[in-house]
Amino acid sequence: MAKIKKLNPENFEQECTTVWSFARRGNWATHNSKYRGNWAPEVVRNLLLRYSNEGDYLLDPMVGGGTTAVECKLLNRNLLALDINPQAIELTKVALEFESEFKPNIKIKVHDSRDLSMLADESIDFILNHPPYVDIIKYSDKKIKEDLSNIHDLDEFCDEIEKVAKEFYRVLKKDKYCAILIGDTRRKKMYQPLAYKVMQRFLNVGFELKEDIIKHQHNCKATGFWVNKSKDYNFLLIMHEHLFVFRK
C-alpha cells in the first residue's frame, strides 16, 4: 500500500446551489484525469456527503477510472463497483492501493449494469452513475448492444439505459437516492437533449426527480479546431452536463 501525502482535499466546502463548477479537478489521494470521461472527485464527494452516511452500501455500476471507489475508501462507504470494461476494473484496483484510516468493504468486478441479479431488492443505500454519452467515447470494441458506449442511435441508447434504470429502482431502498451525470450532444449541428431523454427514462420506471444540477464542464478542448468550427458552421460548444438526483 502506498502512503499518500494528501489524502483529502484542502478547504473543501459542500455545494449548496444547483450550479456546480470545479475549475481545478481534485488532486488528493490517487485521483487523476487519465481515464477519458471520468468525473471529478468533487462531484462524487459532494454526492456522498449529501446522500449517504458512513457504513452505507453503495453502488457504482460504471466505475470507470475508480473515482467513486477512492472517495468511498476515504469517506468510509461500502461499495460495489462494476464496469463492463476490464481495463476500468484494473485501473480502479490500482487507484485503491493506498493507506487510509478506514477499511470499508469495496467489491470490484467486471459486469454489465443492465443485470444486477446478484443484488437483492432494496439492498442499496445510494447509487452513483456516470454512464457514457452514447458513442462520444467508445470504451471497448464490443458489439453495439454489448456496450452502451458503442450505441450511436439516441433512442436505442435510451432503451438500454431504461433497463439500467429499472435495475437501479429495484435494488435501491425506498426513500433513498440515485445520482446520474449525463451530457448532451449534437447531430448535424442540431442540439440533441440526451440528458433529458435519459431523465425521462428514469421517471418512467418510477423515480422522482429531486434535483437537476448544472455541472460546468472545464478542461474541454474549446480552442483551436472546435472554436473555428463553431464559428464556421454557427453552433455553440456544449460546456455543461446535467447531474440528476432521483429519489425512490
C-alpha positions as CSV (number, residue, x, y, z in Angstrom):
1,M,0.0,0.0,0.0
2,A,1.3,3.4,-0.9
3,K,1.4,6.3,1.5
4,I,-0.2,9.4,0.0
5,K,0.9,12.9,1.2
6,K,-2.6,14.4,0.8
7,L,-5.5,12.1,1.4
8,N,-8.3,14.7,1.5
9,P,-9.0,18.0,-0.3
10,E,-8.0,21.3,1.3
11,N,-10.7,23.8,2.2
12,F,-13.5,21.6,0.8
13,E,-17.0,23.0,1.1
14,Q,-20.2,21.3,0.1
15,E,-22.1,22.8,-2.8
16,C,-25.5,24.4,-1.9
17,T,-26.8,25.5,-5.3
18,T,-27.9,23.8,-8.5
19,V,-24.9,25.0,-10.4
20,W,-21.6,23.2,-9.7
21,S,-18.3,24.3,-11.2
22,F,-14.8,22.9,-10.4
23,A,-12.2,24.7,-12.4
24,R,-9.4,22.6,-10.9
25,R,-10.0,18.9,-10.6
26,G,-9.2,17.2,-7.3
27,N,-5.6,16.3,-6.7
28,W,-5.8,14.4,-3.5
29,A,-5.3,10.7,-2.8
30,T,-4.8,8.8,-6.1
31,H,-7.2,10.8,-8.2
32,N,-6.1,11.7,-11.7
33,S,-7.8,12.5,-15.0
34,K,-6.1,9.9,-17.2
35,Y,-9.2,7.9,-17.8
36,R,-11.2,9.6,-20.5
37,G,-14.6,10.8,-19.4
38,N,-14.2,10.2,-15.7
39,W,-16.0,12.6,-13.4
40,A,-14.4,15.0,-10.9
41,P,-13.8,13.7,-7.4
42,E,-15.5,17.0,-6.1
43,V,-18.8,15.7,-7.7
44,V,-18.5,12.3,-6.0
45,R,-17.5,13.8,-2.6
46,N,-20.5,16.2,-2.7
47,L,-22.9,13.4,-3.6
48,L,-21.5,11.0,-0.9
49,L,-21.7,13.6,1.8
50,R,-25.2,14.8,1.0
51,Y,-26.9,11.5,0.1
52,S,-25.1,8.8,2.1
53,N,-23.7,8.0,5.5
54,E,-20.7,6.2,6.8
55,G,-21.2,2.4,6.6
56,D,-23.8,2.6,3.9
57,Y,-23.7,0.2,1.0
58,L,-23.4,2.0,-2.3
59,L,-23.4,1.0,-6.0
60,D,-21.4,2.5,-8.9
61,P,-22.3,0.3,-11.9
62,M,-19.9,2.1,-14.3
63,V,-16.9,2.9,-12.2
64,G,-14.6,4.0,-14.9
65,G,-11.2,5.0,-13.6
66,G,-12.2,4.5,-10.0
67,T,-13.1,7.9,-8.7
68,T,-16.1,6.7,-6.7
69,A,-14.1,3.8,-5.2
70,V,-11.4,6.1,-4.0
71,E,-13.9,8.5,-2.4
72,C,-15.7,5.6,-0.7
73,K,-12.5,4.4,0.8
74,L,-11.7,7.9,2.1
75,L,-15.2,8.5,3.4
76,N,-15.9,5.0,4.8
77,R,-18.7,3.9,2.5
78,N,-19.1,0.3,1.4
79,L,-19.2,-0.1,-2.4
80,L,-20.0,-2.5,-5.2
81,A,-18.1,-1.1,-8.2
82,L,-18.9,-2.6,-11.6
83,D,-17.8,-1.9,-15.2
84,I,-18.2,-3.7,-18.5
85,N,-14.6,-2.7,-19.4
86,P,-11.9,-4.9,-17.8
87,Q,-9.4,-2.1,-18.1
88,A,-11.6,0.2,-15.9
89,I,-11.7,-2.5,-13.3
90,E,-7.9,-2.9,-13.3
91,L,-7.4,0.9,-13.0
92,T,-9.9,1.0,-10.1
93,K,-7.9,-1.7,-8.3
94,V,-4.7,0.3,-8.7
95,A,-6.3,3.5,-7.6
96,L,-7.3,1.8,-4.3
97,E,-3.8,0.9,-3.4
98,F,-3.2,3.5,-0.7
99,E,-3.4,3.6,3.1
100,S,-6.5,5.0,4.7
101,E,-7.8,5.2,8.3
102,F,-11.0,3.4,7.0
103,K,-11.3,-0.1,5.6
104,P,-14.8,-0.2,4.0
105,N,-15.9,-3.2,2.0
106,I,-15.2,-2.4,-1.6
107,K,-16.0,-5.1,-4.2
108,I,-14.9,-4.7,-7.8
109,K,-15.9,-6.8,-10.7
110,V,-16.5,-6.8,-14.5
111,H,-20.2,-6.8,-15.0
112,D,-23.0,-5.3,-17.2
113,S,-25.2,-3.0,-15.2
114,R,-28.3,-4.0,-17.1
115,D,-28.3,-7.1,-15.0
116,L,-27.9,-6.7,-11.2
117,S,-29.4,-10.0,-10.3
118,M,-26.6,-10.6,-7.8
119,L,-28.3,-7.9,-5.6
120,A,-31.4,-8.3,-3.6
121,D,-34.4,-6.0,-3.9
122,E,-33.9,-2.8,-1.8
123,S,-30.4,-3.6,-0.7
124,I,-28.6,-0.5,-1.8
125,D,-28.4,2.9,0.1
126,F,-27.2,5.1,-2.7
127,I,-26.4,4.7,-6.4
128,L,-23.9,6.9,-8.3
129,N,-23.8,6.6,-12.1
130,H,-21.7,8.3,-14.8
131,P,-22.6,6.5,-18.0
132,P,-21.2,7.0,-21.4
133,Y,-22.8,9.7,-23.5
134,V,-23.8,7.4,-26.4
135,D,-20.7,6.7,-28.5
136,I,-18.9,10.0,-28.0
137,I,-16.2,8.0,-26.2
138,K,-16.0,4.3,-27.1
139,Y,-14.7,2.2,-24.2
140,S,-14.5,-1.2,-26.0
141,D,-14.7,-2.9,-29.3
142,K,-17.7,-5.0,-28.2
143,K,-20.8,-5.3,-30.3
144,I,-23.3,-2.4,-30.2
145,K,-25.8,-4.0,-27.8
146,E,-23.0,-5.4,-25.5
147,D,-21.6,-1.9,-24.6
148,L,-23.6,1.3,-24.1
149,S,-20.6,3.3,-25.3
150,N,-20.9,1.8,-28.8
151,I,-24.5,2.8,-29.4
152,H,-24.9,5.7,-31.8
153,D,-28.7,5.9,-32.1
154,L,-30.1,8.1,-29.2
155,D,-33.4,6.2,-28.8
156,E,-31.7,2.8,-28.8
157,F,-29.2,4.1,-26.2
158,C,-32.1,5.3,-24.0
159,D,-33.8,2.0,-24.4
160,E,-30.8,0.3,-22.9
161,I,-30.4,3.0,-20.2
162,E,-34.0,2.3,-19.2
163,K,-33.0,-1.3,-18.5
164,V,-30.3,0.0,-16.2
165,A,-32.8,2.4,-14.5
166,K,-35.2,-0.5,-13.8
167,E,-32.5,-2.4,-12.0
168,F,-31.5,0.7,-10.1
169,Y,-35.1,1.2,-8.9
170,R,-35.3,-2.5,-7.9
171,V,-32.1,-2.6,-5.8
172,L,-32.4,0.8,-4.2
173,K,-34.0,1.2,-0.8
174,K,-37.2,3.2,-0.5
175,D,-36.7,6.9,0.0
176,K,-33.1,6.6,-1.0
177,Y,-31.3,8.4,-3.8
178,C,-29.8,7.7,-7.2
179,A,-27.5,10.3,-8.9
180,I,-26.6,10.2,-12.6
181,L,-24.3,12.6,-14.5
182,I,-25.1,12.8,-18.2
183,G,-24.4,15.3,-21.0
184,D,-25.9,16.3,-24.3
185,T,-24.6,16.0,-27.9
186,R,-25.2,17.3,-31.4
187,R,-26.2,15.6,-34.6
188,K,-25.8,17.5,-37.9
189,K,-25.1,20.7,-35.9
190,M,-28.5,20.4,-34.2
191,Y,-28.7,20.1,-30.4
192,Q,-29.8,16.7,-29.0
193,P,-31.1,16.8,-25.4
194,L,-29.7,13.4,-24.5
195,A,-29.7,14.2,-20.8
196,Y,-33.5,15.0,-20.7
197,K,-34.2,11.9,-22.7
198,V,-32.3,9.8,-20.2
199,M,-34.0,11.7,-17.3
200,Q,-37.4,10.7,-18.7
201,R,-36.5,7.0,-18.8
202,F,-35.7,7.2,-15.0
203,L,-39.0,8.9,-14.4
204,N,-40.7,6.1,-16.5
205,V,-39.6,3.4,-14.1
206,G,-40.9,5.2,-11.0
207,F,-38.1,7.6,-9.8
208,E,-38.9,11.1,-8.7
209,L,-36.6,14.0,-9.7
210,K,-35.1,15.5,-6.5
211,E,-32.5,17.8,-8.2
212,D,-31.3,18.9,-11.6
213,I,-27.8,20.3,-11.1
214,I,-26.0,22.0,-13.9
215,K,-22.4,20.9,-14.0
216,H,-20.0,23.3,-15.8
217,Q,-17.5,21.4,-17.9
218,H,-13.9,22.6,-17.7
219,N,-10.9,21.3,-19.5
220,C,-12.8,20.8,-22.7
221,K,-10.9,21.5,-25.9
222,A,-12.7,24.8,-26.6
223,T,-9.8,26.3,-28.5
224,G,-8.4,26.0,-32.0
225,F,-10.2,23.5,-34.2
226,W,-13.5,23.4,-32.4
227,V,-13.7,27.1,-31.9
228,N,-13.2,27.7,-35.5
229,K,-15.7,25.0,-36.4
230,S,-18.3,26.6,-34.1
231,K,-17.8,29.9,-35.9
232,D,-17.7,28.5,-39.4
233,Y,-20.8,26.4,-39.0
234,N,-22.7,28.5,-36.5
235,F,-23.2,26.3,-33.5
236,L,-22.3,26.7,-29.8
237,L,-19.9,24.3,-28.0
238,I,-21.6,22.4,-25.2
239,M,-20.0,23.2,-21.9
240,H,-22.4,21.8,-19.3
241,E,-23.7,18.5,-18.1
242,H,-26.8,17.6,-16.0
243,L,-26.4,15.9,-12.7
244,F,-29.8,14.4,-11.9
245,V,-30.6,13.2,-8.4
246,F,-33.6,10.9,-8.2
247,R,-35.5,9.5,-5.2
248,K,-37.2,6.2,-5.0
